[in-house]
Amino acid sequence: KSIKGFIKRRISGNATFFLSRDKPFRKKKRLTATAFAIGVSSMKKFMLCLLTSFLTLAGFAQKDPFVGFYQGEIAGAKGYPLGNFPDLFAEVYKGPNGYRLKLISQIMARAEPHTTVDALSAENGEIALKDAGNFKLNGKITPQKIEADLTYNGKPAKISLKRMNIVPPTLGKKPPIGAIVLFDGKDLSAFERVQGEGPAHWEIKDGAMVVTGGGKDKNGKNLNGTLRTKQAFDAVRLHLEFKIPAEYDVARTQGRGNSGVIFGPYEVQVLDSFGAPGNWDECGSIYRMHPPYVNASLEPEAWQTYDIEYHPAKFDGDTLVEFPRFTVYLNGVLVQKDTPAYSCTSIGPRNFAKFKHPRNGVQLNLQDHTNKVAYRNIWVQPL
């Protein structure tokens, strides 16, 4: 009876697909073998969808097909600025409250948003736009494109944009002659644990090393899983690639895709900052000291790149004469240039003057902040 009731609910309004053309399903008193078989198949699909939902809620979400950047133009716009500059980009972000669409004149730049629409939802493979935002957008977003009619400066216009596939220019870059390979996808022999005993313990999956918690010590206390290089470095150029996990059910905070690339006491932040304003605690920043020039982050589950040049502090005897400095490219975009690190990035500005900068080489740390960030193709070039 439960199967029969399930099938009735699933095929309401389309019963003739299963049985005769002249008699609707609800009048049948007995199930045919075909109806029963299709009903069981439908139940299996339903249970699969339900299981997928549970996995998503549990934090195993896959890359969302809508999230990312789109590029195109606006047609028919009159007036400044879009009437003069019709090139247009879109950013589709996803968080706990649904999707957010932002129309901007340029990505990875501090460009003003022309319109922002929040709390959008997907249904049947598209996100419907109905009188959305201050432009009164009417159209739809699909994983391939955005098309909509709108009102701009009181006149009708139309936007048409296609999905962008951004590949950072140094993604997959091979180490040059003389470089020191720290991770080539095979083993963690160049790293050691910061806390706890034993060798580096992160999971290696599909050629990437994935952040793994540190477990517990003999007294049952939680250990941090951060790894550091066995070797210390002076001036160095670092290349690495990282992937932020999709955690759409988590608000955009320090709890979403957090890790860090740490040179001794100085951290270059790793974070899910796609769609963020680019503050001093977001991806591309010298953590809580210098925000990135622009937010150059890609969407979660996309492979991203860091190319970082580090120069240590300089001393004249016991006197500090130059702060350590960083030049940072995130996904090929310059986000820090010869930027000074005034202090350890884990202390506040009031304590900067008390901090003693290291005189010797520093070990490179990859931070465990509980999020399953993945790293690959890690190498350094001494300068």
C-alpha positions as CSV (number, residue, x, y, z in Angstrom):
1,K,0.0,0.0,0.0
2,S,2.8,2.4,0.7
3,I,4.4,1.8,-2.7
4,K,1.0,2.3,-4.3
5,G,0.4,5.5,-2.5
6,F,3.9,6.7,-3.4
7,I,3.3,6.0,-7.1
8,K,0.0,7.8,-7.0
9,R,1.7,10.9,-5.5
10,R,4.6,10.8,-8.0
11,I,2.5,10.5,-11.1
12,S,-0.5,12.6,-10.3
13,G,-1.7,14.2,-13.5
14,N,0.2,11.8,-15.7
15,A,-1.3,8.5,-14.8
16,T,-2.0,7.5,-18.4
17,F,1.7,7.0,-19.0
18,F,1.5,3.9,-17.0
19,L,-2.0,2.5,-17.8
20,S,-4.7,2.9,-20.3
21,R,-5.4,6.1,-22.2
22,D,-9.0,6.4,-21.2
23,K,-8.8,5.5,-17.5
24,P,-6.7,7.7,-15.1
25,F,-4.5,5.9,-12.7
26,R,-6.4,7.0,-9.6
27,K,-9.4,4.9,-10.7
28,K,-7.4,1.7,-10.9
29,K,-7.7,-0.6,-8.0
30,R,-4.7,-2.8,-8.9
31,L,-1.2,-2.0,-9.9
32,T,0.2,-3.4,-13.1
33,A,3.7,-4.9,-13.0
34,T,5.0,-2.0,-15.2
35,A,3.6,0.6,-12.8
36,F,5.1,-1.3,-9.8
37,A,8.5,-1.5,-11.5
38,I,8.5,2.2,-12.5
39,G,7.3,3.1,-9.0
40,V,10.2,1.3,-7.4
41,S,12.6,3.0,-9.8
42,S,11.0,6.4,-8.9
43,M,11.4,5.6,-5.2
44,K,15.1,4.8,-5.8
45,K,15.6,8.1,-7.5
46,F,13.8,9.9,-4.7
47,M,16.0,8.2,-2.1
48,L,19.1,9.1,-4.1
49,C,18.0,12.8,-4.2
50,L,17.3,12.6,-0.5
51,L,20.7,11.1,0.2
52,T,22.4,13.7,-1.9
53,S,20.6,16.4,0.1
54,F,21.9,14.9,3.4
55,L,25.4,14.7,2.1
56,T,25.2,18.4,1.0
57,L,24.0,19.4,4.4
58,A,26.8,17.4,6.0
59,G,29.4,19.5,4.1
60,F,30.1,17.3,1.1
61,A,28.7,19.8,-1.4
62,Q,30.1,19.6,-4.9
63,K,31.0,22.6,-7.1
64,D,27.8,24.5,-7.8
65,P,27.2,24.9,-11.6
66,F,25.9,28.5,-11.3
67,V,28.6,29.9,-9.1
68,G,31.4,31.9,-10.9
69,F,32.0,34.8,-13.2
70,Y,30.1,35.6,-16.5
71,Q,31.1,38.1,-19.2
72,G,29.1,39.9,-21.9
73,E,27.5,43.3,-22.5
74,I,24.5,45.4,-22.1
75,A,22.6,46.5,-25.2
76,G,20.3,49.5,-25.5
77,A,21.6,51.3,-22.4
78,K,21.4,55.1,-22.5
79,G,23.4,57.3,-20.2
80,Y,26.5,57.0,-18.0
81,P,28.2,54.7,-17.2
82,L,26.8,51.6,-19.0
83,G,25.6,53.5,-22.1
84,N,29.3,54.6,-22.6
85,F,30.9,51.4,-21.4
86,P,28.7,48.5,-22.4
87,D,31.1,45.7,-21.3
88,L,29.6,43.9,-18.4
89,F,30.5,41.1,-16.0
90,A,28.5,39.2,-13.5
91,E,29.4,37.4,-10.3
92,V,27.1,34.6,-9.0
93,Y,27.8,33.7,-5.4
94,K,26.1,31.2,-3.2
95,G,25.6,31.2,0.6
96,P,23.2,30.0,3.3
97,N,20.5,32.4,2.0
98,G,20.7,31.3,-1.6
99,Y,22.3,32.8,-4.7
100,R,23.4,36.4,-5.1
101,L,23.8,38.1,-8.5
102,K,26.1,41.1,-8.8
103,L,26.5,43.1,-12.1
104,I,29.8,44.9,-12.4
105,S,31.9,46.6,-15.0
106,Q,35.1,44.6,-14.3
107,I,36.1,41.6,-12.2
108,M,39.1,41.4,-9.9
109,A,39.0,45.2,-9.6
110,R,37.5,47.5,-7.1
111,A,34.6,48.2,-9.5
112,E,31.3,49.5,-8.2
113,P,28.3,47.1,-8.5
114,H,25.6,48.3,-10.8
115,T,23.0,46.1,-9.2
116,T,22.9,43.3,-6.6
117,V,20.1,40.8,-6.2
118,D,20.1,38.5,-3.2
119,A,18.2,35.4,-2.0
120,L,17.7,33.9,-5.4
121,S,17.0,30.2,-5.8
122,A,17.5,27.6,-8.5
123,E,14.7,25.4,-10.0
124,N,14.7,23.0,-13.0
125,G,18.3,23.9,-13.9
126,E,17.9,27.7,-13.9
127,I,17.7,30.7,-11.6
128,A,14.7,32.8,-12.6
129,L,14.9,36.6,-12.5
130,K,11.5,38.4,-12.0
131,D,11.6,42.1,-11.6
132,A,14.8,41.6,-9.7
133,G,16.9,44.4,-8.2
134,N,16.8,48.1,-9.1
135,F,17.2,47.2,-12.8
136,K,13.9,45.1,-12.7
137,L,15.7,42.2,-14.3
138,N,13.5,39.7,-16.1
139,G,15.2,36.6,-17.5
140,K,17.2,33.7,-16.2
141,I,20.6,32.4,-15.2
142,T,21.8,29.0,-16.4
143,P,25.2,27.4,-15.8
144,Q,26.2,28.6,-19.3
145,K,24.8,32.1,-19.6
146,I,22.7,35.0,-18.2
147,E,20.1,36.7,-20.3
148,A,17.6,39.2,-19.1
149,D,15.6,42.3,-20.1
150,L,15.9,45.3,-17.7
151,T,15.3,48.9,-17.2
152,Y,18.3,51.2,-17.1
153,N,17.9,55.0,-16.6
154,G,14.2,54.5,-17.3
155,K,14.8,52.9,-20.7
156,P,14.5,49.3,-21.8
157,A,17.8,47.4,-22.3
158,K,19.1,43.8,-22.4
159,I,22.0,41.9,-21.0
160,S,23.6,38.8,-22.5
161,L,26.6,37.2,-20.7
162,K,28.4,33.8,-21.0
163,R,30.1,31.8,-18.3
164,M,33.8,32.4,-17.9
165,N,36.3,29.6,-17.4
166,I,39.3,31.4,-15.8
167,V,42.5,29.5,-15.7
168,P,45.3,31.2,-13.7
169,P,48.3,31.8,-16.0
170,T,50.8,29.9,-13.7
171,L,48.5,27.0,-13.0
172,G,50.5,23.8,-13.6
173,K,53.8,25.8,-13.9
174,K,56.8,23.5,-13.7
175,P,59.6,24.3,-11.3
176,P,62.6,26.1,-12.9
177,I,66.1,24.7,-12.8
178,G,67.5,25.1,-9.3
179,A,64.1,25.1,-7.6
180,I,63.3,22.9,-4.6
181,V,60.2,20.8,-5.0
182,L,58.3,20.6,-1.7
183,F,55.3,18.5,-3.0
184,D,54.9,16.9,-6.4
185,G,51.7,14.9,-5.6
186,K,53.5,11.8,-4.3
187,D,54.7,12.2,-0.7
188,L,55.0,14.6,2.2
189,S,58.7,13.9,2.9
190,A,59.5,17.7,2.8
191,F,57.1,18.4,5.6
192,E,56.7,17.7,9.3
193,R,54.0,18.2,11.9
194,V,54.0,21.4,14.0
195,Q,52.2,19.6,16.8
196,G,52.3,15.9,17.7
197,E,54.7,13.1,16.9
198,G,55.3,11.1,13.8
199,P,55.7,12.1,10.1
200,A,53.5,14.6,8.2
201,H,50.0,13.0,8.1
202,W,47.8,14.9,5.6
203,E,45.8,12.9,3.2
204,I,47.1,12.7,-0.4
205,K,44.2,12.6,-2.9
206,D,44.3,12.9,-6.7
207,G,47.8,14.4,-6.5
208,A,47.0,17.0,-3.9
209,M,47.7,17.2,-0.1
210,V,44.5,17.8,1.8
211,V,44.4,19.5,5.2
212,T,43.9,16.9,7.9
213,G,43.3,17.4,11.6
214,G,46.1,16.6,14.1
215,G,44.2,14.1,16.1
216,K,44.7,13.9,19.9
217,D,47.7,13.7,22.1
218,K,48.2,11.0,24.8
219,N,46.0,13.0,27.2
220,G,43.2,13.3,24.7
221,K,43.9,17.0,23.9
222,N,43.1,18.0,20.3
223,L,46.2,18.7,18.2
224,N,46.4,21.2,15.4
225,G,47.3,19.6,12.0
226,T,49.4,22.4,10.6
227,L,52.4,21.2,8.6
228,R,55.7,23.0,8.1
229,T,58.7,22.4,5.9
230,K,61.7,20.7,7.4
231,Q,64.0,23.2,5.6
232,A,64.1,26.9,6.5
233,F,64.4,29.6,3.8
234,D,65.7,33.1,3.5
235,A,64.7,35.1,0.4
236,V,62.6,32.8,-1.7
237,R,59.9,32.7,-4.4
238,L,57.1,30.2,-3.7
239,H,54.6,28.7,-6.1
240,L,51.7,26.6,-5.0
241,E,48.2,25.8,-6.1
242,F,45.2,25.4,-3.8
243,K,41.6,24.5,-3.9
244,I,38.9,25.8,-1.5
245,P,36.1,23.3,-0.7
246,A,32.5,24.2,-1.4
247,E,30.8,25.0,1.8
248,Y,27.8,26.9,0.6
249,D,25.8,26.3,3.8
250,V,28.4,28.3,5.8
251,A,28.3,32.1,5.9
252,R,31.2,33.9,4.3
253,T,33.4,34.2,7.4
254,Q,36.7,32.9,8.7
255,G,35.1,29.5,9.0
256,R,34.7,29.0,5.2
257,G,37.6,27.6,3.4
258,N,40.2,28.9,5.8
259,S,43.9,28.0,5.7
260,G,47.1,30.0,5.3
261,V,50.6,30.1,3.8
262,I,52.8,31.1,6.7
263,F,56.4,32.2,6.4
264,G,57.7,31.8,9.9
265,P,55.5,34.4,11.8
266,Y,54.0,36.0,8.7
267,E,50.8,34.7,7.1
268,V,49.5,35.2,3.6
269,Q,45.8,34.3,4.0
270,V,44.0,31.5,2.3
271,L,40.2,31.8,2.5
272,D,37.0,31.3,0.5
273,S,36.9,35.0,-0.5
274,F,34.9,34.7,-3.7
275,G,32.3,37.5,-3.7
276,A,34.0,39.2,-0.7
277,P,35.0,42.9,-0.5
278,G,38.7,42.1,-0.1
279,N,39.4,43.0,3.5
280,W,42.6,42.6,5.5
281,D,41.6,39.1,6.7
282,E,40.7,37.7,3.2
283,C,42.5,35.8,0.5
284,G,45.5,37.7,-0.8
285,S,46.0,39.7,2.4
286,I,49.0,39.8,4.6
287,Y,46.7,38.7,7.4
288,R,45.1,41.4,9.4
289,M,47.7,43.9,8.3
290,H,47.4,44.6,4.5
291,P,44.3,43.9,2.4
292,P,44.8,42.8,-1.1
293,Y,44.8,45.5,-3.8
294,V,41.9,43.7,-5.4
295,N,39.9,40.6,-4.7
296,A,41.3,38.1,-7.2
297,S,39.7,35.0,-5.8
298,L,38.0,32.4,-7.9
299,E,34.9,30.4,-6.9
300,P,35.3,27.4,-4.4
301,E,36.4,24.1,-6.0
302,A,38.4,25.9,-8.7
303,W,42.1,25.5,-8.6
304,Q,43.8,28.7,-7.7
305,T,47.5,29.9,-7.6
306,Y,49.8,31.8,-5.3
307,D,53.1,33.1,-6.5
308,I,54.8,34.7,-3.5
309,E,58.1,36.4,-3.2
310,Y,59.4,36.8,0.4
311,H,62.4,38.9,1.5
312,P,63.4,38.7,5.2
313,A,64.0,41.6,7.5
314,K,67.4,43.4,7.3
315,F,69.5,44.4,10.2
316,D,72.5,46.7,10.9
317,G,74.0,45.0,13.9
318,D,71.1,44.8,16.4
319,T,69.1,47.5,14.7
320,L,66.2,46.6,12.3
321,V,66.7,48.7,9.2
322,E,64.1,47.1,6.9
323,F,60.9,45.1,7.5
324,P,60.4,41.8,5.8
325,R,58.5,42.3,2.5
326,F,56.1,40.3,0.3
327,T,55.1,40.5,-3.3
328,V,52.0,38.3,-4.0
329,Y,50.2,37.3,-7.1
330,L,46.9,35.6,-6.6
331,N,45.7,33.8,-9.8
332,G,48.1,35.9,-11.8
333,V,46.8,39.2,-10.4
334,L,49.2,41.4,-8.3
335,V,47.6,41.8,-4.9
336,Q,50.7,42.9,-2.8
337,K,53.9,44.6,-4.1
338,D,56.9,44.9,-1.9
339,T,54.5,45.0,1.1
340,P,56.1,45.3,4.6
341,A,55.2,42.9,7.4
342,Y,55.5,45.1,10.5
343,S,55.2,42.2,12.9
344,C,53.9,38.7,13.5
345,T,50.5,38.6,11.8
346,S,48.9,36.8,14.8
347,I,49.3,39.7,17.2
348,G,47.5,43.1,17.1
349,P,49.0,46.4,16.1
350,R,49.5,47.6,19.7
351,N,52.2,44.9,20.0
352,F,54.0,45.5,16.8
353,A,56.8,47.5,18.4
354,K,57.6,44.7,20.8
355,F,58.0,42.0,18.2
356,K,61.4,40.7,17.3
357,H,61.7,39.7,13.6
358,P,63.6,36.5,12.9
359,R,67.3,36.9,11.9
360,N,67.6,33.4,10.4
361,G,65.6,31.5,7.7
362,V,62.0,30.7,8.3
363,Q,60.0,27.5,7.8
364,L,57.0,27.5,5.5
365,N,53.7,26.5,7.1
366,L,50.5,25.3,5.6
367,Q,47.8,25.9,8.1
368,D,45.1,23.6,9.5
369,H,42.1,25.7,10.2
370,T,39.7,22.7,10.1
371,N,38.7,23.3,6.5
372,K,39.6,20.7,3.8
373,V,41.7,22.9,1.7
374,A,43.8,21.1,-0.9
375,Y,47.4,22.0,-2.1
376,R,49.5,20.8,-5.0
377,N,52.5,21.7,-7.2
378,I,54.5,23.3,-4.4
379,W,58.0,24.5,-5.0
380,V,60.4,27.3,-4.0
381,Q,63.1,29.1,-5.8
382,P,65.8,30.6,-3.5
383,L,66.6,34.3,-4.4
